[in-house]
Amino acid sequence: MSFSIIKKDRKTKARIGIIETKKGPIETPFFMPVATKMSVKFLTTEDLKSMPVPAIISNTFVLHLNPGEKLIKKMGGIGKFMNYTGINVTDSGGFQMYSDKIYEKSNNKGVFFKNPSSSERIFITPEKDMEIQLDLNSDIAMCLDEMPPVKGDRKKITQAVRKTMLWAQRCKTHHDNLQDKLPKGKRQLLWGIIQGGLFKDLREKCARNMVKMDFDGYSIGGLALGEPKEEEYRTVKQTIKFIPKNKPVYLMGVGSPDEIVEAVGNGVDMFDSRFPTQNARHGTIFTSQGKIRIKQSKYMTDKSPLDPNCKCFVCQNYTKAFIRYQLKNQETVGMRLCTYHNIFYLQSLMSQCKDNIRKGTFSSFKKKIQRLYS
């Protein structure tokens, strides 16, 4: 795996890099909309291309349940099936351990899930998880991990870290063996996931062990789940110290503009979150002037766009009043317009991050965004 840093900010640890994947290069930092079932809610693949969105993330376990990795493989993999030419990333399904409807229990061997539709019990081992992700043909895969509640007690988080490290080694070994059978240039990249809650020593222990396994990249998981932002910032800053500078860093589940710029300033390269699409559907809109809540009555007759500084098709063609009316009446058109705008805004934010890193003005840009979104 080739990851090259092409520009560093002088005042922070922000950087621009290039990750080489089997589908081609992708420039960091970037934000991935969540496409759990191979689609971002209310958006088409053409919408993603028009922004453009360079990468999306889908869920391995959800796709394993339906339609199944064998069908997706037969259709040419995630990218071809959904007609998406950007980078496809797959999460292992570890996040589903947060769901009482799907998760039953885990042990050293793997995870017991249940199919919410049929109640069928499904056992996923690290090896099985790697086989599913290879069949899905994603460009970047994640190790199977155990994600504990961020505010869980030390005993539970210690056990989660132990299993995460144990499973990571098995994922790496099996993934390497499977990769040896693939043609040159078809290699899927694999990221190790660092857990540990808000405990500094557990994060360090997990990070050091992951680094010894020499993954293509590293994810910081188990954050942005309700803890104070200051705790999230502190944990990211402490954890990233143990990750080699020549490896890409992915902060999982972060999609708020102020949290993104903070993490970019600490050297994070990749992000994903349902936050912008969920906010959009409920009427919270990201703009160059901060958040607005479009359902408020003050926008009932407002003829201005969501964001006067935005160039997306929504802001070029629709008024706040119309979009408010659509959302208030639970029309899918309103949800689509708001979703498109919020994802467009975050793609623009990532471009601005890179522009300011190049110009040496990232520090002041970060402060500006954090003032707007505090």
C-alpha positions in Angstrom: 0.0 0.0 0.0 1.2 3.4 -0.9 0.3 6.4 1.2 2.3 9.6 0.4 2.0 12.9 2.1 2.2 15.7 -0.4 1.6 18.8 1.8 1.8 19.5 5.6 0.4 22.5 7.5 3.1 24.4 9.4 1.0 25.3 12.5 -1.0 22.1 12.9 -0.7 18.4 12.0 -3.1 18.8 9.1 -1.9 17.2 5.9 -2.8 16.3 2.4 -2.0 12.8 1.2 -2.7 10.3 -1.5 -3.9 6.7 -0.8 -3.3 4.3 -3.7 -6.0 1.8 -4.0 -6.8 -0.9 -6.6 -9.3 1.4 -8.1 -6.9 4.3 -8.2 -5.7 7.2 -6.0 -7.7 9.2 -3.6 -6.6 12.5 -2.0 -7.0 13.0 1.7 -8.5 14.3 3.8 -12.0 13.2 2.6 -15.5 12.6 4.0 -17.5 9.4 3.2 -21.3 9.5 3.2 -22.8 6.4 4.7 -24.2 4.1 2.1 -25.1 1.2 4.4 -27.1 -0.7 1.7 -25.0 0.6 -1.2 -26.9 3.8 -1.4 -26.9 7.1 0.5 -30.5 7.7 1.7 -32.4 9.9 -0.8 -29.5 10.2 -3.1 -28.6 8.5 -6.4 -25.1 7.5 -7.6 -25.4 10.3 -10.1 -25.9 12.7 -7.2 -22.7 11.5 -5.6 -20.8 11.8 -8.9 -22.1 15.4 -9.4 -20.7 16.8 -6.1 -18.3 14.8 -6.5 -18.1 12.4 -3.6 -14.7 10.5 -3.8 -15.6 7.6 -1.4 -18.5 6.0 0.4 -18.8 3.4 3.1 -21.1 0.4 3.3 -21.8 -2.1 6.0 -20.5 -5.6 5.6 -23.0 -7.4 8.0 -26.1 -5.6 6.6 -25.1 -6.6 3.0 -24.3 -10.1 4.2 -27.9 -10.4 5.4 -29.4 -8.9 2.2 -28.8 -9.4 -0.7 -25.7 -11.5 0.3 -22.1 -11.2 -0.7 -22.4 -14.0 -3.3 -25.0 -12.0 -5.3 -23.0 -8.8 -5.1 -19.8 -10.7 -6.2 -21.8 -12.1 -9.2 -22.8 -8.5 -10.1 -19.1 -7.4 -10.1 -18.8 -6.1 -6.5 -20.3 -3.0 -4.8 -18.9 -0.4 -7.2 -20.2 -2.0 -10.3 -23.5 -3.1 -8.8 -24.3 0.5 -7.7 -22.5 2.1 -10.7 -20.1 4.0 -8.5 -16.6 4.8 -9.7 -15.3 6.3 -6.5 -13.6 4.4 -3.7 -15.8 1.8 -1.9 -15.0 1.3 1.8 -16.7 -1.4 3.9 -17.1 -1.4 7.7 -16.8 -4.9 9.3 -20.2 -4.8 11.1 -18.7 -4.2 14.5 -21.0 -1.1 14.8 -24.0 -3.5 14.8 -22.9 -4.6 18.3 -24.5 -1.4 19.4 -27.9 -2.7 18.3 -30.0 -4.9 20.7 -32.1 -6.0 17.7 -29.1 -7.6 15.9 -26.4 -8.3 18.5 -26.5 -11.2 20.9 -23.1 -11.8 22.3 -19.4 -12.3 21.4 -16.5 -14.5 22.5 -12.9 -15.0 21.5 -14.0 -16.9 18.4 -16.3 -14.2 17.0 -19.7 -12.6 17.2 -23.3 -14.0 17.5 -25.7 -11.8 15.6 -29.4 -12.4 14.7 -31.2 -11.6 11.6 -33.9 -9.0 12.6 -36.2 -10.3 9.8 -36.0 -14.1 10.4 -34.5 -14.2 14.0 -31.9 -16.6 12.5 -28.7 -16.8 14.5 -25.6 -15.9 12.6 -22.0 -16.4 13.8 -19.4 -14.2 12.3 -15.7 -14.9 12.8 -12.8 -12.6 11.8 -12.0 -15.0 9.0 -15.6 -15.0 7.7 -15.7 -11.3 7.9 -12.6 -11.0 5.7 -14.1 -13.4 3.1 -17.4 -11.4 3.0 -15.5 -8.1 2.4 -13.4 -9.7 -0.4 -16.5 -11.0 -2.1 -18.0 -7.5 -1.8 -14.9 -6.3 -3.6 -14.5 -3.1 -1.6 -11.3 -1.1 -2.1 -10.7 -0.6 1.7 -11.9 -3.1 4.3 -12.0 -2.9 8.1 -11.1 -5.5 10.7 -13.8 -7.0 12.8 -13.8 -5.2 16.1 -15.8 -5.0 19.3 -17.1 -1.5 19.9 -18.0 -1.0 23.6 -20.2 1.9 24.8 -17.9 4.9 25.0 -19.0 5.5 28.6 -18.8 1.9 29.5 -17.0 0.7 32.6 -13.3 -0.1 32.5 -13.8 -3.9 32.7 -16.1 -4.0 29.6 -13.8 -1.8 27.6 -10.8 -3.8 28.6 -12.5 -6.9 27.3 -13.5 -5.2 24.1 -9.9 -4.1 23.5 -8.6 -7.6 24.1 -11.1 -9.1 21.6 -10.5 -6.3 19.1 -6.7 -7.1 19.2 -7.2 -10.8 19.0 -9.6 -10.6 16.1 -7.4 -8.1 14.3 -4.5 -10.5 14.2 -6.8 -13.2 12.8 -8.2 -10.8 10.2 -4.8 -9.8 9.1 -3.5 -13.3 8.8 -6.5 -14.6 6.9 -6.7 -11.5 4.7 -3.1 -11.8 3.8 -3.6 -15.5 2.8 -6.6 -14.6 0.7 -4.8 -11.7 -1.0 -1.9 -14.0 -2.1 -4.4 -15.7 -4.4 -5.5 -12.5 -6.1 -3.9 -11.1 -9.4 -1.4 -8.3 -9.0 -3.1 -4.9 -8.7 -6.3 -6.3 -7.2 -5.3 -6.1 -3.6 -7.9 -4.9 -1.1 -6.5 -2.6 1.6 -7.1 -3.4 5.3 -7.4 -1.1 8.2 -7.0 -2.1 11.9 -9.4 -0.4 14.4 -8.2 1.1 17.6 -10.7 0.9 20.6 -10.3 1.8 24.2 -13.1 4.1 25.1 -11.9 7.2 26.9 -9.1 5.4 28.8 -5.7 6.7 27.7 -3.8 3.6 28.6 -6.2 1.2 26.8 -6.1 3.3 23.7 -2.3 3.3 23.8 -2.3 -0.5 24.4 -4.6 -1.1 21.4 -2.8 1.3 19.1 0.6 -0.2 19.8 -0.6 -3.7 19.2 -2.3 -2.7 16.0 0.8 -0.9 14.7 2.9 -4.1 15.3 0.5 -6.0 12.9 1.4 -3.4 10.2 -2.0 -2.7 8.7 -2.4 -0.5 5.6 -4.1 2.1 7.7 -5.6 2.7 11.1 -9.1 3.6 12.3 -10.0 5.3 15.6 -13.3 3.8 16.6 -15.8 4.1 19.4 -16.0 7.9 19.6 -18.6 10.5 18.7 -21.2 8.5 20.6 -22.4 11.1 23.1 -19.2 11.9 25.0 -18.3 15.6 25.5 -16.4 16.9 22.4 -13.5 17.8 24.6 -13.1 14.2 25.6 -13.3 13.1 21.9 -10.7 15.7 20.9 -8.4 14.6 23.8 -8.7 10.9 22.9 -8.0 11.4 19.2 -5.0 13.6 20.0 -3.5 11.0 22.4 -4.2 8.0 20.2 -2.8 9.4 17.0 0.6 9.8 18.6 1.1 6.0 18.4 0.1 5.7 14.7 3.0 5.9 12.2 3.1 9.2 10.3 3.3 7.3 7.0 -0.1 5.5 7.5 -3.6 7.0 6.9 -5.8 7.7 9.9 -9.6 7.2 9.8 -11.8 8.7 12.5 -15.0 6.7 12.5 -18.4 8.2 12.9 -17.5 11.9 12.9 -19.5 14.2 10.6 -20.0 17.5 12.4 -18.0 20.4 10.7 -16.4 21.6 13.9 -15.3 18.0 14.9 -14.0 17.4 11.4 -11.7 20.4 11.3 -10.4 19.7 14.8 -9.5 16.2 13.7 -7.9 17.3 10.4 -5.8 19.6 12.5 -4.6 16.6 14.5 -3.6 14.6 11.4 -6.8 12.6 10.6 -7.3 11.7 6.9 -10.7 10.0 6.6 -14.2 10.5 8.1 -17.6 9.0 7.8 -20.9 9.6 9.6 -24.7 9.4 9.3 -24.8 12.8 11.1 -25.2 15.0 8.0 -27.9 12.9 6.4 -29.9 12.4 9.6 -29.7 16.1 10.4 -30.9 16.9 6.8 -33.9 14.7 7.1 -34.9 16.4 10.4 -34.3 19.9 9.0 -30.9 20.9 10.4 -28.9 22.4 7.5 -25.1 23.0 7.4 -24.2 26.3 5.8 -21.3 28.7 5.4 -22.9 30.8 8.1 -23.5 27.9 10.6 -26.4 25.6 11.2 -30.0 26.6 10.4 -33.1 24.8 11.4 -35.2 25.1 8.3 -38.5 24.0 9.9 -38.7 27.2 12.0 -41.6 29.4 11.2 -39.4 32.4 10.3 -38.5 30.6 7.0 -42.2 30.2 6.0 -42.0 32.9 3.3 -38.2 33.2 3.0 -37.3 33.4 -0.7 -33.5 33.0 -0.2 -31.5 29.8 -0.7 -30.4 27.6 2.1 -26.9 29.1 1.7 -26.2 32.1 -0.4 -22.6 31.0 -0.8 -23.4 27.5 -1.9 -23.2 26.4 -5.6 -25.1 23.1 -5.2 -28.2 22.7 -7.4 -30.5 23.0 -4.4 -29.3 26.4 -3.5 -29.3 27.5 -7.1 -33.0 26.5 -7.6 -35.0 26.3 -4.4 -36.0 28.7 -1.6 -36.0 28.1 2.1 -39.7 28.5 2.1 -40.3 25.7 -0.4 -37.9 23.3 1.3 -39.5 24.1 4.7 -42.9 23.3 3.3 -41.7 20.0 1.9 -40.1 18.9 5.1 -43.0 20.0 7.3 -45.2 17.8 5.2 -42.8 14.9 5.3 -42.3 14.9 1.6 -39.3 12.9 0.3 -38.4 15.8 -2.1 -37.6 18.0 0.9 -35.5 15.2 2.5 -33.7 14.7 -0.8 -32.9 18.4 -1.3 -31.7 18.8 2.3 -29.6 15.7 2.1 -28.0 16.7 -1.2 -27.1 20.1 0.2 -25.6 18.8 3.5 -23.4 16.2 1.7 -22.4 18.9 -0.9 -21.5 21.2 2.0 -19.2 18.6 3.6 -17.5 17.9 0.3 -16.9 21.6 0.0 -15.6 21.7 3.5 -13.0 19.1 2.8 -11.9 21.0 -0.3 -11.6 24.1 1.8 -9.5 22.2 4.3 -7.1 21.2 1.6 -7.0 24.6 0.1 -6.2 26.2 3.4 -3.5 23.6 4.1 -1.9 24.4 0.8 -2.0 28.2 1.5 -0.8 27.8 5.1 -4.1 29.3 6.5 -5.6 26.1 8.0 -5.3 27.2 11.6 -7.4 30.3 11.1 -9.9 28.4 8.9 -10.4 25.8 11.6 -11.1 28.5 14.2 -13.6 30.1 11.8 -15.6 26.8 11.3 -15.5 26.1 15.0 -16.9 29.5 15.9 -19.7 29.0 13.4 -20.6 25.5 14.7 -19.9 25.8 18.5 
